[in-house]
Amino acid sequence: MRETLTWLKRKWKKKRLTRSPPSSMFFFKGAAIFMYLLGSGITSNFVISFVTIVLLLSFDFWTVKNVSGRLLVGLRWWNEVNEEDGSNRWIFESKPDRKQVNAGEAPVFWLSTII
């Protein structure tokens, strides 16, 4: 039984286009669009609707920057502040070996970033 499950897992992984479900990348963005379009039906208070949309888009930005970008296409970036003079330094990194990036995941990531 265990061998059959292992075989099924391997076979399923080979057929999958992505390692992570694309729906997880669109959740916060989709929820923000839903709140924007139907927010007046959910709440009559503009401030609550606005704050909810901004929070959802902030969560989406964090997810794309810290999770999706690193796992799907191998991109990382951050800001370092020099304690002596307070100057900023931006650091950008990408995977040196582009062969590790799944060909099916990269277009999904970039499309979700543009949308």
C-alpha positions as CSV (number, residue, x, y, z in Angstrom):
1,M,0.0,0.0,0.0
2,R,2.8,2.4,0.9
3,E,4.6,1.7,-2.4
4,T,1.4,2.5,-4.3
5,L,1.0,5.8,-2.5
6,T,4.7,6.7,-3.2
7,W,4.3,5.8,-6.9
8,L,1.1,7.9,-7.1
9,K,2.8,10.9,-5.5
10,R,5.7,10.7,-7.9
11,K,3.4,10.4,-10.9
12,W,1.2,13.3,-9.7
13,K,4.3,15.5,-9.2
14,K,5.5,14.8,-12.7
15,K,2.2,15.9,-14.2
16,R,1.8,19.1,-12.1
17,L,2.8,22.3,-13.8
18,T,3.5,24.1,-10.6
19,R,4.6,23.1,-7.1
20,S,2.3,25.5,-5.4
21,P,-1.3,26.1,-6.3
22,P,-1.7,29.3,-8.3
23,S,-5.0,30.0,-6.4
24,S,-2.9,30.8,-3.3
25,M,-1.2,33.6,-5.1
26,F,-4.5,35.2,-6.2
27,F,-6.3,35.0,-2.9
28,F,-5.5,38.5,-1.4
29,K,-5.7,40.2,-4.8
30,G,-9.0,38.6,-5.6
31,A,-10.4,39.4,-2.1
32,A,-9.4,43.1,-2.5
33,I,-11.1,43.2,-6.0
34,F,-14.2,41.6,-4.5
35,M,-14.2,44.1,-1.6
36,Y,-13.8,47.0,-4.0
37,L,-16.6,45.9,-6.3
38,L,-19.1,44.7,-3.6
39,G,-17.9,46.6,-0.5
40,S,-20.8,49.0,-0.6
41,G,-23.2,46.0,-0.3
42,I,-21.2,44.5,2.6
43,T,-20.8,47.7,4.6
44,S,-22.0,51.2,4.1
45,N,-19.0,52.7,5.8
46,F,-16.4,53.8,3.3
47,V,-13.6,53.9,5.8
48,I,-14.0,50.2,6.8
49,S,-14.1,49.2,3.1
50,F,-11.0,51.3,2.3
51,V,-9.0,50.0,5.2
52,T,-9.9,46.4,4.4
53,I,-8.8,46.9,0.7
54,V,-5.5,48.5,1.7
55,L,-4.8,45.6,4.2
56,L,-5.6,43.0,1.7
57,L,-3.4,44.6,-0.9
58,S,-0.6,44.9,1.7
59,F,-0.9,41.2,2.5
60,D,-0.7,40.5,-1.3
61,F,2.4,42.6,-1.6
62,W,4.1,40.8,1.3
63,T,3.1,37.4,-0.1
64,V,4.5,38.3,-3.5
65,K,7.7,39.8,-2.2
66,N,8.6,37.3,0.5
67,V,7.0,34.0,-0.5
68,S,5.9,33.8,-4.2
69,G,8.9,35.7,-5.6
70,R,11.4,33.6,-3.7
71,L,9.8,30.2,-4.2
72,L,8.5,30.6,-7.8
73,V,11.1,32.6,-9.6
74,G,14.0,32.9,-7.1
75,L,13.9,36.7,-6.5
76,R,14.7,38.4,-3.2
77,W,15.1,42.0,-2.3
78,W,15.3,44.1,0.8
79,N,16.5,47.4,2.2
80,E,19.3,48.0,4.6
81,V,19.7,51.2,6.5
82,N,23.2,52.4,7.5
83,E,23.1,53.2,11.2
84,E,25.8,55.8,11.0
85,D,24.4,58.2,8.5
86,G,20.9,56.8,7.9
87,S,21.4,56.1,4.2
88,N,19.5,53.3,2.4
89,R,20.9,50.5,0.4
90,W,18.7,48.3,-1.7
91,I,19.9,44.7,-2.2
92,F,18.5,42.5,-5.1
93,E,19.2,38.8,-5.5
94,S,18.2,36.2,-8.0
95,K,18.9,32.5,-8.3
96,P,22.2,32.1,-10.2
97,D,21.0,28.9,-11.8
98,R,17.8,29.6,-13.8
99,K,17.3,25.9,-14.5
100,Q,15.9,25.5,-11.0
101,V,12.9,27.8,-11.9
102,N,9.9,25.8,-13.1
103,A,8.9,26.9,-16.6
104,G,5.2,26.7,-15.6
105,E,5.5,28.8,-12.5
106,A,7.4,31.8,-13.8
107,P,4.7,33.0,-16.2
108,V,2.0,32.5,-13.6
109,F,4.0,34.6,-11.1
110,W,4.6,37.4,-13.6
111,L,1.0,37.5,-14.8
112,S,-0.2,37.7,-11.2
113,T,2.2,40.5,-10.5
114,I,1.0,42.5,-13.4
115,I,-2.6,42.0,-12.7
